[in-house]
Each structure stands twice: as C-alpha cells, then as structure tokens.
Amino acid sequence: MTTASVPATGTSKARVGVQRFGTFLSGMIMPNIPALIAWGIFTAFFIAVGWTPVPALATLVGPFIHYLLPILIAYTGGNIIYGVRGGVVASIGTFGAIAGSDYLIAQINADLPADNQLGQVHMFIGAMIMAPICAYSMRWLDSLWEGKIRAGFEMLVNMFSAGIWGFVLAIIGFYPIAWVVNGIMQVLSNAVDWLVSMNLLPLTSIIIEPAKVFFLNNAINHGVLTPLGIQESADTGSSILFLLEANPGPGVGLLLAFTFFGIGAARASAPGAAVIQFFGGIHEVYFPYALMKPMLILALIAGGMTGVTTNMLLGGALRAPAAPGSIFAVIAQVANNSYVAVLLSVVLAATVTFLISWVILRASRKRDLEAMAATDDAFGAAITQTAAAKGKTSAALDGLRSGAATSADGGIEPATMTEREIKNIVFACDAGMGSSAMGASVLRNKIKKAGIEDVTVTNKAIAALDASADLVITQNQLTDRARQKTPGSVHVSVDNFMNSPRYDEVVDLVRAQHEDGTA
C-alpha cells in the first residue's frame, strides 16, 4: 500500500511533537490513576479533617504519595521504553531523586524558623524525568555488549550491569535531578500562586480548552497540573488545579448545543456523545464537533473560564485527579464542603458554553444548510478538511475518511486493502483506555454480528503499538503518530469512536477477505 505525503507545516510538526510528548506523559500517569484514587480515598476518610479520622491509618497517606506513587510512575515510564529492566532502573533512579529532595529540604529548613519551613516536594515530575533517562541509558548500555557475552554469563552480566547502573542513576537522581526538580516545582508553584493572588487563574482556559481539542492537553495536564495539584492537595487536602482540565461542563454544553441547534450527522450523533462525555468521562468525543467549526472553541474557553471562576470564588476543589473526567469521578473526589461549588461550576460552565455555541450555530445555520446541500455530509467534510490540514494524506485510504462516500468507489475499495491479511485490529488513543476502548467495543460487536470469528479487536495506547497490528484505527488528529509507530499497518482515520461509518467499511473489508479466501 502506498502512502502519499505532502510536506507538513512547521505548526503541524510542532503539534505532533507536543502530542507525542503528552502521550508519553499520559502513558506514565494514566495506568497509575487507580493508585491516585486509592490515595484520595485514604485522604478523604482517615486524615484529621476527613470523614472518619483514624490516626493510625492516616499514617499511610504520606508514604503513599511521597514514595509509592512516584516510583509507580517511574516504573511505568521505564517499562514503556525498555520493559521490566527499564522499569527497575527507573525506580532505582527515582528513589535517589526522592531521597535527594528530602535531603535538600532538610538542609534548607535547618536555616529557617520553625513556623516558615518548607514541606516535602513529591517527585512526580522527578519520576517523569528520571524514567526516560534511566530506561534509554540502560538500553544503550546493553546494546554495547549485546552478542559479546560468553555463554553462561548472560544472567551475571545482566544483573550486575543493571544493579551498578541503577546505583549510578540513584546518585544522579540524588544530586542534580532532585535539585533541578525542586527548583522547577518552586517556580511553577510561585506561578500558580501568582495567578491565584491576581485572580487570573481563569485565563488558563485560554490555553487548556484549545489544547484539549487538538489533543495537546496531556502535556499540560499530566506534565504540570497533576503534579502541582497533588503537591497542593498533600499540603492542604485539596486543589482547584484538578478541575482546570477535567471539568466536563464545557464539553457537554457544546454537545447539547449541537443536539438542539446542529444539523445533519452532527446533530444526530450529539445526544449519544453527550451521554458518553458527561457520564463516561471520554472527552475526546466532543473534539470533532469543535473542529468542524473552530469558532466554537471560543465557547469552550468561555465555559472553562466560568467554571474556574466559580471554583475560585466559592472554594471548589478536588482531593485527587478526576480520571476519567466523568461527573461521577468528579463527585467522588470533591473535597469536604465543596460539593455545591464544584457542581455549580460544572452547571455554569455547561450553560455558558451552550449559550455561546447556540449563538454561533444559529448565526451560521443558513450557510451550513447550503453547504450540506452541496455535499452529502457536512460533518464528514469538516473532518476531512481537518485531517488534510495535518499535512499528510493516504491515497489508498482516502475512501476511509468521512466525506469520501461521495467518491466514485463509494468508500473502501477492498481490492486496494487485501494486500495485508486483517486478523488483528487495534484501536489506539493517547492513553489506550478511554475513547479507544469504546471504539473497540463497538467494532467488536459489529465483527461478532457479521459472524467473523478469527479477528481480534483490542485497544492500546499509541505508544504501545507494534507491528502485530494489521489494521490500526485512530481519531484523525492522532493518525500521523500512529502511522509513525506502525508504518506497515493499514491505518484508518475516524471522526469519532462512537458511530463512525468507517466501522461498517472495515467489517465489509474483513468479510470480503474471508469470502475471497485470503483470510
């Protein structure tokens, strides 16, 4: 299968680079969200100001966040890069950074009065820095003597090399990394404190809301907001920073506007998308609706700013990250006495986004109806334009994109696709847990109903893709990154994972292979 490429713009390259960075951060954080939730539950129940204070059990809270969570993150990141071996050395190096941070804080506090001493710095950012340093360096060292070890000495060399290099990495973590991360955390904390003191925190929505739509949010959320929020929550019991990105209000407000005032396929699919976004916490489902009419990003920004302002004024905050960003997850993590503020922030954010989206949709309704009359599917056409703007297109897969149904072949042409036997279909997204899991479930049911039994449908993070995937399905903003991971796979772009017509075309393709005897 040939793939035609056009030069990508500098903006597209930068966006893909930030997306890739965000994906790596997300890959370290998301698998460990259950541990963060468990820590939040311990905090909610057992600390002195919790629901049921138990001093003995409260002693778990500090070590949990200071040692366990950073080391879990480090292990996960190292494992992504270099398997268990990478995870082990990353954990060793991160422990060095934790100890180095504690030593530095103790040295500083020795010269400070008792009422002005610094608290512990939790090495979440340190873990995200140490994981790639440790895993990549271990992989490079192993490559130096690969194939050169005498038979019978492999285990001895492997164990001692990892142990000795882990020792070196722990020292590196103790001195330069811990000191650098402490400085970074201090700068970021001061920046957030300044925004709060100047009542400017709502302005962060100007960055966060567009970033979400373009899949750039993970670099901001997991790289900055989550570590800072956890640090603040450990000190004060809660943090507003957990609500800057996770508030489901703006997304559901946008989808409700399409439900009542949209046209065509966008209006038909919006109600189901709203349920999945608000209750399921999969925010990706509303991104295509914003991308088809970029002016709507202004509505999302206004809604996000409204939610942040409400929480600032009324003291709304969460104890731990709400992941996924479902209203249920938000409620589960609400800090004591903050329920009214947090719920009101969601309602007001949704209302403001809905009203501004309504104005924008009504103002362009006539033009949109004319455009829909000229094309079979205005929603699909908008998604096709979005994919084209990324700078790459595949001649063989043009029929897979929304809007391609009007082409002469009517969509997928199986003859162009049967050069690779389709047995392993993989849905891929940033974390491999939310939208991709939903899409995999939908297609798996379609494959089952078609009576096809020897095709597997799974979901993964883009970072975990490998050559075993025969066909990879991604949201079109993520296809370029998936193609870089598995260039030999067939790649399918969809507008959203919920009800794309591409699913039926994939089923037809697989069925055609079976009928032709190629499978």
C-alpha positions as semicolon CSV with decimal commas, in nm:
position;residue;x (nm);y (nm);z (nm)
1;M;0,000;0,000;0,000
2;T;0,146;0,334;-0,097
3;T;0,112;0,643;0,108
4;A;0,134;0,986;-0,047
5;S;0,276;1,255;0,176
6;V;0,278;1,628;0,148
7;P;0,522;1,845;0,338
8;A;0,397;1,906;0,686
9;T;0,390;2,261;0,808
10;G;0,603;2,370;1,099
11;T;0,286;2,410;1,306
12;S;0,177;2,052;1,230
13;K;0,518;1,914;1,320
14;A;0,519;2,108;1,645
15;R;0,167;1,989;1,730
16;V;0,255;1,626;1,660
17;G;0,568;1,666;1,871
18;V;0,372;1,805;2,165
19;Q;0,109;1,532;2,119
20;R;0,379;1,267;2,130
21;F;0,528;1,419;2,444
22;G;0,183;1,435;2,602
23;T;0,119;1,074;2,508
24;F;0,434;0,963;2,687
25;L;0,338;1,158;2,999
26;S;-0,014;1,017;2,980
27;G;0,127;0,666;2,940
28;M;0,312;0,706;3,271
29;I;0,026;0,867;3,464
30;M;-0,294;0,702;3,338
31;P;-0,217;0,339;3,434
32;N;-0,148;0,463;3,787
33;I;-0,471;0,662;3,828
34;P;-0,617;0,376;4,041
35;A;-0,335;0,434;4,290
36;L;-0,415;0,807;4,294
37;I;-0,782;0,726;4,353
38;A;-0,689;0,492;4,639
39;W;-0,475;0,768;4,790
40;G;-0,767;1,009;4,755
41;I;-0,994;0,765;4,939
42;F;-0,742;0,724;5,222
43;T;-0,719;1,103;5,245
44;A;-1,097;1,151;5,241
45;F;-1,160;0,906;5,523
46;F;-0,866;0,891;5,758
47;I;-0,679;1,223;5,788
48;A;-0,761;1,457;6,076
49;V;-1,014;1,657;5,871
50;G;-1,151;1,352;5,687
51;W;-1,494;1,193;5,712
52;T;-1,385;0,927;5,965
53;P;-1,046;1,025;6,111
54;V;-0,828;0,728;6,205
55;P;-0,478;0,845;6,308
56;A;-0,320;0,501;6,260
57;L;-0,447;0,460;5,904
58;A;-0,371;0,825;5,829
59;T;-0,002;0,736;5,853
60;L;-0,040;0,563;5,514
61;V;-0,122;0,888;5,335
62;G;0,225;1,044;5,345
63;P;0,437;0,744;5,233
64;F;0,171;0,660;4,974
65;I;0,214;0,989;4,790
66;H;0,580;1,052;4,869
67;Y;0,724;0,711;4,779
68;L;0,474;0,471;4,620
69;L;0,316;0,695;4,357
70;P;0,638;0,847;4,213
71;I;0,804;0,505;4,199
72;L;0,499;0,354;4,027
73;I;0,511;0,633;3,770
74;A;0,884;0,582;3,717
75;Y;0,843;0,206;3,678
76;T;0,562;0,251;3,428
77;G;0,761;0,501;3,220
78;G;1,073;0,285;3,223
79;N;0,867;-0,020;3,130
80;I;0,719;0,163;2,831
81;I;1,068;0,231;2,697
82;Y;1,262;-0,082;2,792
83;G;1,034;-0,333;2,956
84;V;1,079;-0,459;3,311
85;R;1,452;-0,387;3,302
86;G;1,386;-0,023;3,218
87;G;1,120;-0,003;3,488
88;V;1,351;-0,137;3,757
89;V;1,640;0,101;3,688
90;A;1,394;0,392;3,657
91;S;1,257;0,308;4,001
92;I;1,607;0,298;4,149
93;G;1,697;0,633;3,995
94;T;1,372;0,792;4,111
95;F;1,426;0,672;4,466
96;G;1,755;0,858;4,456
97;A;1,570;1,172;4,347
98;I;1,319;1,134;4,632
99;A;1,597;1,097;4,890
100;G;1,789;1,388;4,737
101;S;1,484;1,613;4,754
102;D;1,428;1,526;5,120
103;Y;1,794;1,595;5,198
104;L;1,782;1,931;5,021
105;I;1,465;2,037;5,203
106;A;1,618;1,935;5,538
107;Q;1,928;2,144;5,462
108;I;1,715;2,447;5,377
109;N;1,486;2,406;5,678
110;A;1,787;2,393;5,910
111;D;1,831;2,767;5,848
112;L;1,462;2,860;5,863
113;P;1,241;2,935;6,164
114;A;1,004;2,657;6,269
115;D;0,694;2,844;6,150
116;N;0,832;2,904;5,799
117;Q;0,979;2,570;5,700
118;L;0,930;2,402;5,364
119;G;0,725;2,086;5,320
120;Q;0,825;1,778;5,123
121;V;0,839;1,801;4,745
122;H;0,681;1,493;4,590
123;M;0,887;1,367;4,296
124;F;0,617;1,325;4,031
125;I;0,799;1,546;3,784
126;G;1,125;1,387;3,900
127;A;0,984;1,043;3,815
128;M;0,875;1,163;3,470
129;I;1,225;1,297;3,409
130;M;1,415;1,001;3,552
131;A;1,211;0,732;3,373
132;P;1,327;0,812;3,018
133;I;1,683;0,897;3,131
134;C;1,721;0,565;3,312
135;A;1,547;0,340;3,060
136;Y;1,709;0,484;2,748
137;S;2,057;0,483;2,905
138;M;2,014;0,121;3,022
139;R;1,904;0,016;2,675
140;W;2,204;0,193;2,522
141;L;2,447;0,027;2,764
142;D;2,300;-0,317;2,695
143;S;2,349;-0,258;2,323
144;L;2,725;-0,208;2,376
145;W;2,784;-0,570;2,478
146;E;2,490;-0,736;2,305
147;G;2,608;-1,059;2,144
148;K;2,953;-1,030;2,305
149;I;2,889;-1,213;2,633
150;R;3,020;-1,567;2,666
151;A;2,755;-1,835;2,702
152;G;2,662;-1,899;3,065
153;F;2,748;-1,548;3,184
154;E;2,443;-1,366;3,046
155;M;2,248;-1,358;3,372
156;L;2,552;-1,249;3,572
157;V;2,625;-0,961;3,334
158;N;2,260;-0,856;3,308
159;M;2,204;-0,849;3,683
160;F;2,526;-0,669;3,775
161;S;2,507;-0,420;3,489
162;A;2,156;-0,314;3,586
163;G;2,247;-0,302;3,955
164;I;2,564;-0,098;3,902
165;W;2,396;0,139;3,657
166;G;2,100;0,173;3,894
167;F;2,349;0,274;4,167
168;V;2,491;0,543;3,936
169;L;2,144;0,664;3,840
170;A;2,038;0,691;4,205
171;I;2,334;0,924;4,268
172;I;2,242;1,127;3,958
173;G;1,885;1,146;4,089
174;F;2,005;1,246;4,436
175;Y;2,213;1,543;4,332
176;P;2,136;1,716;4,000
177;I;1,785;1,583;3,930
178;A;1,639;1,637;4,278
179;W;1,780;1,987;4,297
180;V;1,657;2,078;3,948
181;V;1,308;1,937;4,012
182;N;1,280;2,121;4,344
183;G;1,363;2,441;4,159
184;I;1,108;2,366;3,884
185;M;0,836;2,292;4,140
186;Q;0,916;2,614;4,324
187;V;0,890;2,820;4,004
188;L;0,565;2,652;3,897
189;S;0,414;2,682;4,243
190;N;0,504;3,050;4,255
191;A;0,347;3,100;3,912
192;V;0,022;2,934;4,022
193;D;0,020;3,130;4,349
194;W;0,065;3,450;4,150
195;L;-0,223;3,363;3,916
196;V;-0,444;3,288;4,216
197;S;-0,345;3,603;4,405
198;M;-0,408;3,816;4,095
199;N;-0,738;3,636;4,024
200;L;-0,601;3,533;3,682
201;L;-0,636;3,155;3,712
202;P;-0,939;3,153;3,478
203;L;-0,708;3,271;3,198
204;T;-0,554;2,924;3,190
205;S;-0,867;2,815;2,999
206;I;-0,737;3,015;2,701
207;I;-0,460;2,755;2,674
208;I;-0,628;2,444;2,814
209;E;-0,952;2,437;2,612
210;P;-0,792;2,470;2,264
211;A;-0,521;2,228;2,373
212;K;-0,782;1,966;2,457
213;V;-0,942;1,992;2,114
214;F;-0,605;1,941;1,942
215;F;-0,503;1,653;2,175
216;L;-0,233;1,864;2,337
217;N;-0,391;1,858;2,682
218;N;-0,193;1,566;2,823
219;A;0,134;1,757;2,816
220;I;-0,031;2,034;3,023
221;N;-0,246;1,816;3,246
222;H;-0,007;1,533;3,330
223;G;0,311;1,737;3,294
224;V;0,211;2,035;3,510
225;L;-0,139;2,038;3,660
226;T;-0,143;1,688;3,813
227;P;0,198;1,713;3,988
228;L;0,119;2,062;4,117
229;G;-0,231;1,960;4,222
230;I;-0,105;1,657;4,411
231;Q;0,157;1,871;4,586
232;E;-0,109;2,123;4,687
233;S;-0,353;1,851;4,791
234;A;-0,089;1,687;5,007
235;D;-0,031;2,019;5,185
236;T;-0,389;2,148;5,214
237;G;-0,614;1,848;5,146
238;S;-0,746;1,960;4,807
239;S;-0,659;2,154;4,493
240;I;-0,851;2,357;4,236
241;L;-0,591;2,258;3,976
242;F;-0,756;1,917;3,935
243;L;-1,062;2,095;3,793
244;L;-0,892;2,314;3,532
245;E;-0,895;2,042;3,267
246;A;-1,129;1,771;3,400
247;N;-1,448;1,981;3,430
248;P;-1,699;1,808;3,198
249;G;-1,918;2,121;3,176
250;P;-1,776;2,288;2,861
251;G;-1,785;1,967;2,658
252;V;-2,140;1,871;2,747
253;G;-2,254;2,230;2,686
254;L;-2,113;2,215;2,334
255;L;-2,275;1,879;2,260
256;L;-2,612;1,994;2,394
257;A;-2,595;2,293;2,160
258;F;-2,543;2,056;1,866
259;T;-2,828;1,839;1,995
260;F;-3,076;2,126;1,970
261;F;-2,929;2,353;1,702
262;G;-2,692;2,143;1,493
263;I;-2,768;1,991;1,153
264;G;-2,710;1,661;0,977
265;A;-2,492;1,390;1,123
266;A;-2,353;1,621;1,390
267;R;-2,698;1,678;1,538
268;A;-2,794;1,311;1,513
269;S;-2,485;1,189;1,698
270;A;-2,457;1,468;1,956
271;P;-2,702;1,328;2,218
272;G;-2,519;0,997;2,245
273;A;-2,186;1,177;2,251
274;A;-2,311;1,399;2,535
275;V;-2,401;1,096;2,748
276;I;-2,061;0,933;2,687
277;Q;-1,871;1,256;2,753
278;F;-2,055;1,362;3,068
279;F;-2,116;1,029;3,238
280;G;-1,841;0,817;3,082
281;G;-1,574;1,086;3,104
282;I;-1,444;1,038;2,750
283;H;-1,392;1,399;2,645
284;E;-1,249;1,308;2,304
285;V;-1,598;1,256;2,165
286;Y;-1,668;1,630;2,152
287;F;-1,341;1,731;1,986
288;P;-1,463;1,674;1,626
289;Y;-1,768;1,894;1,688
290;A;-1,542;2,183;1,785
291;L;-1,300;2,117;1,498
292;M;-1,575;2,130;1,236
293;K;-1,646;2,490;1,343
294;P;-1,336;2,637;1,514
295;M;-1,528;2,943;1,633
296;L;-1,685;2,711;1,888
297;I;-1,352;2,694;2,070
298;L;-1,438;3,043;2,196
299;A;-1,747;2,895;2,359
300;L;-1,536;2,625;2,524
301;I;-1,290;2,886;2,654
302;A;-1,573;3,097;2,798
303;G;-1,726;2,791;2,963
304;G;-1,391;2,681;3,105
305;M;-1,323;3,028;3,245
306;T;-1,669;3,033;3,402
307;G;-1,607;2,702;3,576
308;V;-1,266;2,808;3,708
309;T;-1,402;3,143;3,828
310;T;-1,687;2,972;4,012
311;N;-1,449;2,738;4,191
312;M;-1,217;3,026;4,280
313;L;-1,496;3,234;4,429
314;L;-1,670;2,952;4,615
315;G;-1,372;2,735;4,711
316;G;-1,440;2,439;4,483
317;A;-1,161;2,180;4,475
318;L;-1,089;1,808;4,445
319;R;-0,881;1,583;4,670
320;A;-0,721;1,392;4,380
321;P;-0,735;1,387;3,997
322;A;-1,073;1,305;3,844
323;A;-0,988;1,049;3,580
324;P;-1,162;0,987;3,356
325;G;-1,329;1,329;3,352
326;S;-1,674;1,191;3,428
327;I;-1,918;1,374;3,653
328;F;-1,912;1,062;3,872
329;A;-1,532;1,078;3,906
330;V;-1,552;1,450;3,983
331;I;-1,812;1,397;4,255
332;A;-1,612;1,109;4,404
333;Q;-1,309;1,333;4,453
334;V;-1,482;1,651;4,574
335;A;-1,322;1,791;4,887
336;N;-1,533;1,825;5,201
337;N;-1,774;2,121;5,194
338;S;-1,704;2,184;4,823
339;Y;-1,993;1,995;4,662
340;V;-2,208;2,299;4,589
341;A;-1,916;2,494;4,442
342;V;-1,793;2,209;4,220
343;L;-2,138;2,108;4,093
344;L;-2,228;2,472;4,029
345;S;-1,903;2,518;3,835
346;V;-2,000;2,227;3,609
347;V;-2,353;2,358;3,553
348;L;-2,243;2,716;3,486
349;A;-1,959;2,606;3,255
350;A;-2,205;2,395;3,056
351;T;-2,461;2,676;3,044
352;V;-2,219;2,942;2,921
353;T;-2,073;2,709;2,656
354;F;-2,423;2,609;2,546
355;L;-2,544;2,969;2,507
356;I;-2,239;3,092;2,313
357;S;-2,242;2,779;2,095
358;W;-2,611;2,839;2,026
359;V;-2,536;3,193;1,904
360;I;-2,253;3,068;1,679
361;L;-2,455;2,778;1,537
362;R;-2,761;2,993;1,472
363;A;-2,553;3,263;1,303
364;S;-2,405;3,012;1,057
365;R;-2,709;2,787;1,016
366;K;-2,810;2,910;0,671
367;R;-2,459;2,876;0,536
368;D;-2,425;2,529;0,691
369;L;-2,751;2,413;0,533
370;E;-2,634;2,532;0,193
371;A;-2,303;2,355;0,241
372;M;-2,482;2,035;0,344
373;A;-2,694;2,052;0,031
374;A;-2,376;2,074;-0,176
375;T;-2,216;1,775;-0,004
376;D;-2,364;1,454;0,128
377;D;-2,224;1,508;0,477
378;A;-2,109;1,845;0,606
379;F;-1,985;1,692;0,930
380;G;-1,776;1,438;0,743
381;A;-1,647;1,707;0,507
382;A;-1,529;1,914;0,802
383;I;-1,342;1,616;0,944
384;T;-1,178;1,551;0,607
385;Q;-1,061;1,913;0,596
386;T;-0,920;1,878;0,946
387;A;-0,724;1,567;0,850
388;A;-0,592;1,736;0,536
389;A;-0,464;2,025;0,743
390;K;-0,229;1,787;0,923
391;G;-0,009;1,772;0,611
392;K;-0,040;1,404;0,513
393;T;-0,286;1,202;0,313
394;S;-0,303;0,840;0,206
395;A;-0,423;0,776;-0,147
396;A;-0,521;0,419;-0,065
397;L;-0,717;0,522;0,244
398;D;-0,891;0,833;0,108
399;G;-1,208;0,629;0,092
400;L;-1,190;0,573;0,465
401;R;-1,227;0,938;0,559
402;S;-1,562;1,097;0,626
403;G;-1,696;1,260;0,316
404;A;-1,530;1,004;0,094
405;A;-1,857;0,822;0,043
406;T;-1,931;1,057;-0,244
407;S;-1,628;0,933;-0,439
408;A;-1,666;0,707;-0,738
409;D;-1,587;0,388;-0,548
410;G;-1,832;0,471;-0,269
411;G;-1,584;0,426;0,019
412;I;-1,332;0,150;0,084
413;E;-1,234;-0,047;-0,218
414;P;-1,143;-0,390;-0,078
415;A;-0,908;-0,471;-0,366
416;T;-0,670;-0,197;-0,252
417;M;-0,661;-0,328;0,103
418;T;-0,629;-0,706;0,077
419;E;-0,253;-0,700;0,035
420;R;-0,234;-0,743;0,414
421;E;-0,439;-1,006;0,590
422;I;-0,651;-0,841;0,857
423;K;-0,659;-1,051;1,173
424;N;-0,556;-0,807;1,448
425;I;-0,743;-0,475;1,462
426;V;-0,623;-0,223;1,720
427;F;-0,793;0,097;1,832
428;A;-0,537;0,346;1,957
429;C;-0,564;0,669;2,153
430;D;-0,341;0,867;2,389
431;A;-0,383;0,650;2,695
432;G;-0,538;0,341;2,536
433;M;-0,819;0,339;2,793
434;G;-1,099;0,583;2,708
435;S;-1,217;0,650;2,355
436;S;-1,022;0,360;2,207
437;A;-1,183;0,114;2,450
438;M;-1,525;0,244;2,348
439;G;-1,447;0,218;1,977
440;A;-1,305;-0,132;2,016
441;S;-1,623;-0,242;2,191
442;V;-1,842;-0,103;1,911
443;L;-1,642;-0,268;1,631
444;R;-1,604;-0,593;1,824
445;N;-1,982;-0,622;1,838
446;K;-2,010;-0,549;1,466
447;I;-1,747;-0,814;1,386
448;K;-1,933;-1,064;1,604
449;K;-2,268;-0,988;1,439
450;A;-2,107;-1,037;1,098
451;G;-2,015;-1,393;1,200
452;I;-1,640;-1,334;1,173
453;E;-1,463;-1,532;1,443
454;D;-1,086;-1,523;1,379
455;V;-1,032;-1,145;1,401
456;T;-0,932;-0,983;1,730
457;V;-1,023;-0,625;1,819
458;T;-0,827;-0,464;2,102
459;N;-0,739;-0,116;2,227
460;K;-0,396;0,026;2,310
461;A;-0,211;0,348;2,372
462;I;-0,037;0,479;2,062
463;A;0,296;0,443;2,239
464;A;0,228;0,068;2,282
465;L;0,154;-0,003;1,915
466;D;0,371;-0,263;1,746
467;A;0,400;-0,446;1,416
468;S;0,147;-0,711;1,521
469;A;-0,138;-0,470;1,439
470;D;-0,273;-0,543;1,091
471;L;-0,518;-0,252;1,097
472;V;-0,499;0,048;1,331
473;I;-0,794;0,281;1,391
474;T;-0,732;0,625;1,538
475;Q;-0,905;0,959;1,566
476;N;-0,783;1,158;1,266
477;Q;-0,584;1,404;1,479
478;L;-0,375;1,109;1,600
479;T;-0,331;0,910;1,279
480;D;0,007;1,056;1,184
481;R;0,157;0,949;1,514
482;A;0,009;0,601;1,487
483;R;0,143;0,566;1,133
484;Q;0,493;0,654;1,255
485;K;0,471;0,374;1,513
486;T;0,345;0,106;1,270
487;P;0,410;0,215;0,910
488;G;0,341;-0,136;0,781
489;S;-0,015;-0,149;0,918
490;V;-0,330;-0,035;0,743
491;H;-0,434;0,291;0,911
492;V;-0,793;0,408;0,933
493;S;-0,892;0,757;1,047
494;V;-1,230;0,817;1,210
495;D;-1,403;1,136;1,312
496;N;-1,510;0,989;1,646
497;F;-1,503;0,646;1,804
498;M;-1,874;0,629;1,877
499;N;-2,052;0,569;1,548
500;S;-1,817;0,617;1,254
501;P;-1,931;0,478;0,915
502;R;-1,574;0,352;0,877
503;Y;-1,663;0,065;1,111
504;D;-1,904;-0,086;0,862
505;E;-1,645;-0,044;0,587
506;V;-1,384;-0,226;0,794
507;V;-1,631;-0,508;0,857
508;D;-1,704;-0,525;0,482
509;L;-1,331;-0,538;0,411
510;V;-1,270;-0,826;0,652
511;R;-1,578;-1,011;0,525
512;A;-1,455;-0,967;0,166
513;Q;-1,119;-1,116;0,260
514;H;-1,291;-1,420;0,407
515;E;-1,513;-1,463;0,103
516;D;-1,211;-1,436;-0,127
517;G;-1,025;-1,694;0,078
518;T;-0,744;-1,457;0,174
519;A;-0,808;-1,493;0,547
